Amino acid sequence: MLYVYILQGLADPDRFYVGITADSKSRLKEHNAGEVFHTAKYKPWKIKNYFAFDDHAKAYAFERYLKSGSGRAFAKSHF
């Protein structure tokens, strides 16, 4: 099972990050501990939404979509 997740900054609620993981709880701990380069300077984070996938190809495709311009617009208006 893979999870595509959307993080929201607690200090800056307008800042979001999209990622993928097999263990969302430990991944959130890594983000908040500053162990992830792309999110370290914007911590702390909370999980805003996550989506579970059995199919790895679909999970990676959905993550790519959420990172695109139209995917960011979709996420902003729906989540």
C-alpha positions in Angstrom: 0.0 0.0 0.0 1.3 3.4 -0.9 0.0 6.8 0.4 0.1 10.0 -1.5 -0.1 12.8 1.0 -0.5 16.6 1.2 1.2 18.4 4.0 0.3 21.8 5.2 2.6 24.1 7.1 1.6 25.0 10.6 3.6 28.2 10.7 2.6 29.1 7.1 -0.9 27.5 6.3 -0.5 28.6 2.6 2.5 26.3 2.2 1.8 22.8 0.9 4.0 19.8 0.0 3.0 16.6 -1.9 4.8 13.3 -1.3 4.4 9.6 -1.4 5.3 6.9 1.2 4.5 3.5 2.5 4.4 4.7 6.1 2.7 8.1 6.5 3.3 8.5 10.3 7.0 7.9 10.2 7.3 10.1 7.1 5.6 13.0 8.8 8.0 12.6 11.7 10.9 12.8 9.2 9.5 16.0 7.7 9.0 17.6 11.2 12.5 16.5 12.3 14.0 18.4 9.4 15.3 15.3 7.7 13.7 16.1 4.3 15.7 18.7 2.4 12.6 20.2 0.6 10.6 20.7 3.7 13.1 21.3 6.5 13.0 25.1 6.5 9.2 25.2 6.6 8.5 22.9 9.5 6.4 22.0 11.4 3.9 20.2 9.1 0.6 18.4 9.5 -1.1 16.0 7.1 -3.9 17.8 5.4 -5.0 14.8 3.2 -3.8 11.4 2.2 -4.9 8.9 -0.4 -4.2 5.1 -0.3 -3.3 3.1 -3.4 -2.9 -0.6 -3.9 -1.5 0.0 -7.4 1.9 1.6 -7.2 1.8 3.0 -10.8 -1.5 4.8 -10.0 0.0 6.2 -6.8 3.0 7.6 -8.6 0.8 9.0 -11.4 -1.5 10.7 -8.9 1.5 12.2 -7.0 2.9 13.5 -10.3 -0.5 15.0 -11.1 -0.8 16.8 -7.8 2.6 18.3 -8.3 1.5 19.7 -11.7 -0.1 23.1 -12.2 -3.6 21.7 -12.8 -3.1 19.2 -9.9 -2.2 22.0 -7.5 -5.3 23.9 -8.6 -7.5 20.8 -8.2 -6.1 20.1 -4.7 -6.5 23.7 -3.7 -10.2 23.8 -4.7 -11.1 20.3 -3.5 -9.1 19.8 -0.3 
